[in-house]
């Protein structure tokens, strides 16, 4: 039977965990340098672009929950087959799997670049990626509850980092926000669009929804999660704009990490080294969910044991990561994933909910007839 409700009740999780699942899946490497990308488009009004981005996230979450609620205990892979049939459905599922694997690659490559730039410049890419993939395989093998547990613990182990921004907050120049409202609507929208890679992760709702016990509460906690993500991105961007001059921010690749340079403790002078190391805990839920969801999708398509597909996906990702050696290549790939993700998650989710809405209306008319 396809319904998880009928076969795997022991895997059910409480709805409040959706908050931790969605938020930790959105918070990855993107937040380490998102300020610079938005500032290029919207200047000192970048904080307005983040508000626009949040409105988009809230709309997409509503669309996702509407689609999932309509099909009750089905994930997106199953919904595709029900809506479009086996062949078109599997083609869409395969595209979705490729997106998930591309997202995993971009995450691993970006974190590897951060580690090489800040801590271990001579450490090879394949070594870092292999280590991250081995940890991810071990976590995915533990099952969905293990992955959710990593999200829950990871949130509390790392959220305190935001309070370290109190230090650069004291050195902010409020004139950096002037003149306000100078960016045009087009520039603000482009800035909001540029946040798409940073806020990707909403798609995890499509895959964990069948495992939630009290599904009627999913929408509330998912909206709380994206609101908290918005607050986090807004805070780091607001502080960065005030702390750096415009010229400095445009040249600072990882503004969030760079602000940690001035944080010092009595027994820990280079706090940014510690922050880079702790960032592994931040990205770990991302790697676990992406690997788990991609292997789950391939299982739906080819009906092969998922544990074997986890290894296969990891090997493919490792091989592909080894082809990226230059920073420009990684940047281009990350930009591609951001664009791919924007259309796959933001645009397609709204389109899919509209298709489901029309389907339900047609079914209702037929029943009345």
N, C-alpha and C positions, 0 to 999 in steps of 0.2 A: 504494500500500500504506500502511496506517495505522501499521505498526510502524516506529518510529524506528530500531530496531536494524537493519532491512534497508535503509534508505534514506539515513541521515545519520550514518554512523559517524564522520565527521570532527568531529561536534559533541560527541562523548563527552568527559566530564570524569572525573577521578579521584574516588573516594569520599571521600577526606579533605577535599575542598572542601565537602562537605555541612556540615561544622562551621562554616565561615565563612558559607555561604549561609543556614543556619537562624539562626545567632546574629545576624548583621547585619540579617536581616529582622525579627527580634524587637526589636532595639534601635533605637528611633526617638525620637519626641517624648515618648512616654509616660513614659520614665524620667526626664525633666526635672522631673516633678512628681508622680510616683506616690505618694510618701511621704504627702503630705497626704490623698489619697483613702483610703488604707488606714487612716491614723490616725483618720479620722472614724469608722470602723467598729470597729476593734480597739484603739484607744488605744496605750499603750506596748507592747502585745503584738503590734503590727503585724508584727514580724519572724516571729512564729509563723504568721501568715496566709500569708507568702511561702513558708514551708516547705510548707504545705498546697498552695499553688498549684503548687509544683515537682512534688509527687507527682502532681497532676492532669496536668501537662505530660508527665511520663514515661509515664503510662498512655496518653495520647492519641498520643504518638509510637509506642508499641508497636502501638496499633490501626491507625494509618496505615500503618506498615511491613508489617503483616500483610496489609492490603488490597492494597497495591501489589505485594508479593511474590507474591500469588496470581495477579495479572494480568500479571506480568512487565514488559513494556515499554509499558504503557498508562498514560496520565495519567488524572486524575479525570474529565475531560470524556468520554473514551472509555469509562471504566468505567461511568459513568451510563447510557450508551446500551446497553452490553452487559447490564447488570443489569435495567434498567427499560424498555428499548425506545426507539424514536426519539422519540416525543412526550413521554412523561414524562421521559426522559433529557434532552432539550433544555430542558424547563421547569426542571429542576433546574440545568442548566448556566447558563441565563439568570439564575436566582436567584444563582448563584455569581458570575457576572460582575458583577451589580449590587452584591454585597457587596464585591468587589475594587475596583470604582470608588468605592464609598462610603468604603472604607478609604483609598484614594488621596486623596479629597477631604478627609477628616478630617486626614490627615497634612499636606497642603499648607496647610490653614486654620490648624492649630495652630502650625506652624512660622512661618507668616506673622504670626500674632499675637505670637509670641515676638520676631521681628525688629522688629515695630512697637513693642512694649513696651520693648525693651532698646536698640535701635540706631537705627532710622529710623522715628520715630513718624509722620512725614508721608508716608511711602511708601505708595502705594495698594495695596490687596489684589490687584487684577488684574495689576499690574506684577510683583509678587513671584511670584505663581502662574504667570504667563506665562513668566518666566525659568526657574523650576523645571521647568515642562513642556517647554520647549525643550531643556533639558539632558537631560531624561528621554527625549524622542523620539530625540535624537541617540544616546544610549546603547543604547536598545532596537533601533535600526536596526543597531547593531553586532553584534547577535546574542547568543545565550545565553552564549557564551564571554566576550564583552565585559562582560556583566552580572556574571558570576561573578568576573571580574578586578577589577571595581569593589568587590565584596564583600571580596575578599582584600586589596586595597590599603587599602580603607577601614578594615578592622579594625586594621591595624598603624599607620595614620596617626592613629587616635583613641583606641586602648586606653590610651595613656599618661595620658589625662585622669583616669583613676581614681586615679592616684597623687597627684593634686592634693588629694585628700580627706585626705591626711596633715595638711594645715594645719588644717582645722576639727576633725580628730580630737584635736588637742592641747587644744582648748577644750571638749571634751565634758564634760557633767555626768552622771556615772553614776547619780545619783539620779533622773534622768528616766525610767529604766527601772523604777522602783519605784512601786507594788507590782507584782511580776511575777505572771503567770498570773491576772490579774484579769478578763480578758475571758472571756465565756461561749463555749461551743462554737459557738453560733449567730453571735455577733459575729466570731469567728475565721473562720468559713466565709464570712460576708459580706465580710470583708476580703479573703479569697482570691479571691472572686468579682470584687471591684473591681479586681483586678490583671489581669483578662481583657484589657482593651484594651492594656495595656502589653506583655503577652506574646503578643499576636496576631502571626502570622508563621509559625507552624508549618505553615500550609496550603501554603507554598511547596514542601514535600516532594511534594505531590500532582502538581506540575507539572514539577519538575526531575528526578524519579526516572527517567523514561525515558532521560535523557541521561547517566546515570551508568554507567561502564564496569563496575566490580566491585560489583554491586548487593548482594551478600551482606554488604558492610561498611557499608551505608548506615545501618542501625539503630544500630550502635555510635557512629558519628560524630554522628548526629542526637541521641542521648542525651547525648553529651558537650557538644553545642551548648546544649541546654536546661539542662544543669547549670551551664554557664558563665554563661548568662543569669540563672539563679537566684542564683549567687554575686554577680553584678554588682548585681542589684536588692536583694538582701539587704544588701550593703555600703552602698549609697547610702541605704537606709532606716535601717539601724542607726546610721550616722553622723548622719543628720538628726535622729533621735529624741534622740540624746545631745547634739547641738549646740543645737537649739532647745528651748525650753520647749513644753509642749503647746499653750498659747494661741498662741504664735508660729507653730508648725507649721501650725495650722489656718488661719492667715491668710496663710501663704506659699504662693503659687500654684505657683511653680517652685522648689522647695526646693533641688534639685541645682544649678541655675544660681546661686541666691542664695548658696550656700556658696562659690562661686568668687569672690565679691566680696572676700573677705579674702586671696585669693591674690595676691601681688604679686612682681614681678621688678624688677630695677634699671631696665630700660628699658621696662617694661610694667606700668603701675599698674592699669589697668582690665582685668584678665585676663578678666572675664566677657564683655566685648565680643568678645574673641578666641574664647572658648568658644562663643558664639552663632554666630559666623561658621563655626567649625569644625564645628558641629552639622550644617551642610549636608552634609558628608562622611558623617555618621552616618545621615542620612535618605535619602541618594541611593540606596543599594541598595534601600530600601523602595519608593521611587517607581518605580525601574526594574523591579523584579519585579512590582509590582502592575499597572503599565501593560502589561508584557509578557504576564502571565498573563491579564489581561482581554481583550486583543486576540487572544490564542491561543484563548480560549474562544469568542469571537464567530466566529473563523475556523472552529472545529469545528461551530458551529451553522449558519452561513450560507454557508460555503465561499467566503468572499471573501478577497482578498489581505490578508495580515496588516498590511503596511506602511500600507495605506489605513485599516485599522481603528485603528491606533495614532493616526493624525491625528484620526480621528473621535472616539475616546475622549477624547483630550486636549481637543478643542474642547468636548465636552459637559461635561467636568469643569471647564474654565475658566468656562463660562457659569454653571454651577450654583454655583461658588464665589463669583461676584459677587453672588449673592443674600444671602450671609451678611455682615452688617455689624456686628452687636452680639456682644459676648462671650457673652452668655447664649444666643444662638442657636447659636453654635459649640459651647458646652458641651453643649447639649441634643443636638446632632447627634453629637458625639463619644460621648456616653453611649449614644445609639441604636446607633452602630456597635459599641461595646463589647458591648452586649447581643446584637445581631445576630451578632457574631463568636463570642461564647460558645456560642450554640446551633448556629451553622453549623459551627464548627471543633471545639469540645470535645464537645458532646453528639452532633452528627450523625456525627462520625468514629467514635465508639464504636458508635453504632447501625449505621452502615454496615459496620463490621468484623464485627458480629454477623450481619448479613444475609449477608455473604460466607461466614462460617463455616457458617451453615445451608445455604447453596447448595452448598458443597463437601461437606458431610455427605450431602445428598440425592443429589448426583451419585455419591458413593462407594457409597451403598446401591444405586443403579440399576446401577452397573457390576458389583457383586457379585451382584445378582439376574440 
